[in-house]
Amino acid sequence: MKKSLIALAVLAASGAAMAQSSVTMYGIADVWFGTVKTNNGTSSLTQTKLESGGVNGSRWGIKGSEDLGGGLKANFQLEQGFNIDDGKGGETNAKTAAAFSRQSWVGLSGGFGAVKLGRMPTALDDVNGASNAVFDSKLSATNDVFLSGGYTVRPDNSLFYQAPNFSGFSGAISYSLGEDKTAATSATSTTSMNLTYAAGPLAVQFGYQVEDITNTVALNADKKFTRLGASYNFGVATLKASYGAVDNLGNVSGADTSEYQIGVDFPVSAALTLSGNIAKSDDNAKAGDAERTGYGLGAKYDLSKRTFVYGGYRHAKTDNVTLADTKTDVFAVGVQHRF
């Protein structure tokens, strides 16, 4: 009798503990179909494509948290990217053999904010596309125009701190360790930070990242990335703008570029949103003195809270000083489902 009562007590205790924990499986399936026409100044090529990740990279993952009491929680997240078109892993900066190449971390959160340890996007990446019109998608004008997307998105061996929200203000900082000192160029550490404000119709984001690489003859300068973005909701439309800069392109000291984007989201109805933007970037003489311009037009229609269809057109042109000018045109329609 006593053993039965003890067993019931253990089951009740474990049930209470489980009730304080939660684990969720989630994902995004995103695919687009269209044509991509490229012209390198001497020849033209048009390709019909079916590709994954038109608006967001396709992925699946599990995440969870446990209430430790006193406002403290233990959290984890494991996330893997994949391509809808061929089923393979397809994330930028992903390790081909990694089980969870997008994110794999564990941490704590509370009134102090949140701390994560492992592999996750940098603080700059958290705000990079927040004010990019045309849904920050493959149809946005920033594609083939901005070079600031060349930063390291998910460095390994990272520490991440997210500050709590204070009257709309927040911020984050992340640092990845350059652990491997055995090779001249492998001890790369990445320091990244962001500051954000969001209250009412106004949102502002600032991000900065430095990729500190061991200096060699070929690689003699740390790459630095800056992003400033803002959006304002006027009710009938939301204006979006962003500025970017890259210092020491290709680790070449003094090779810099500046970037600009402005666009607008126009909600036609509760389900349909139209968006368009223009973008421009300029390299200085040491970076090649090229000028890139582009524009994008897109539409998104919500079929439900978890599924939408999208489509649009994007054009980009690069004016080179010594090389032939290049052009890219993209027509695409796609669908995204979240689960």
PyMOL commands that set and color helices and strands:
alter all, ss='L'
color gray80, all
select helices_A, chain A and resi 2-19+123-127+134-136+148-150+249-251+285-287
alter helices_A, ss='H'
color red, helices_A
select strands_A, chain A and resi 21-39+44-52+59-69+72-81+103-110+113-119+158-162+169-176+189-199+202-212+223-233+238-247+257-267+272-283+291-302+307-319+326-338
alter strands_A, ss='S'
color yellow, strands_A
deselect
rebuild
show_as cartoon
